[in-house]
Amino acid sequence: MELTGASWRTATRSSNNGGNCVEVADNLPGRVLVRDSKDRTGGTLAFTPAAWRAFVTQAKHRA
């Protein structure tokens, strides 16, 4: 997967978890990338923007 140009940011809800953070890059056309901030060279998940919005909506309702 091509990650060039991805602008990573720490997810808002991850900031107070003692380093257990998720980073999100949502600046690439047609996809949202997610990775573990503790293992940036590990796997990266890719979602369509619609799938990512659905995930975030569900996560907010369960938090």
NUROVEX-940092 format. One line per 10 residues: number of its first residue (from 0); their letters; for each residue x, y, z of C-alpha. Coordinates in pm, 1 decimal. Each point is the difference from the previous one (the first is absolute). Layout:
// residues N
NUM	a	X/Y/Z  ...;
END
This chain:
// residues 63
0	meltgaswrt	0.0/0.0/0.0  135.8/341.2/-95.2  31.4/221.5/309.4  184.4/290.8/-161.9  -172.6/324.1/84.0  -187.7/-136.6/301.0  -33.4/267.1/267.8  -22.0/-187.7/329.9  -165.0/135.0/314.5  -71.9/-156.5/336.2;
10	atrssnnggn	-366.1/-86.9/36.9  -179.7/239.8/233.8  -115.5/-268.5/242.3  343.8/-161.1/19.5  185.5/295.0/152.7  -39.4/-98.0/368.5  67.0/-373.9/-22.6  362.0/-8.3/117.1  149.9/-46.6/-344.7  -261.7/-247.0/-125.6;
20	cvevadnlpg	-88.0/212.8/-298.8  -150.9/-44.1/-340.3  114.5/225.0/-281.8  -227.2/91.6/-288.3  78.1/141.2/-344.4  -312.7/125.2/-173.7  154.5/231.3/-258.2  34.3/-251.7/-284.8  -276.6/-25.7/-259.3  -242.3/-286.5/53.6;
30	rvlvrdskdr	158.1/-154.1/308.4  67.6/44.2/369.3  310.3/-165.9/142.5  40.3/-115.3/361.6  311.6/-123.1/181.5  133.6/-63.2/349.8  221.6/286.9/116.2  222.7/-243.1/191.4  71.7/-204.7/-316.0  -6.1/242.2/-291.0;
40	tggtlaftpa	174.8/-244.1/-231.4  -247.1/-275.9/83.5  -326.1/-51.6/-180.5  -221.0/278.0/-126.3  -374.0/-37.0/-37.5  -178.0/169.3/-290.5  -367.7/94.6/1.9  -224.9/177.1/-243.1  -112.8/335.1/141.4  -355.8/-136.5/39.0;
50	awrafvtqak	120.4/-308.0/189.7  217.9/216.9/226.2  -293.4/233.6/79.2  -215.4/-302.2/85.8  273.0/-138.8/227.7  48.7/332.6/180.2  -375.6/42.6/43.7  -33.0/-345.0/155.1  305.1/52.1/222.2  -145.3/326.5/134.1;
60	hra	-324.2/-176.5/92.2  185.4/-273.2/190.0  246.0/223.9/187.1;
END
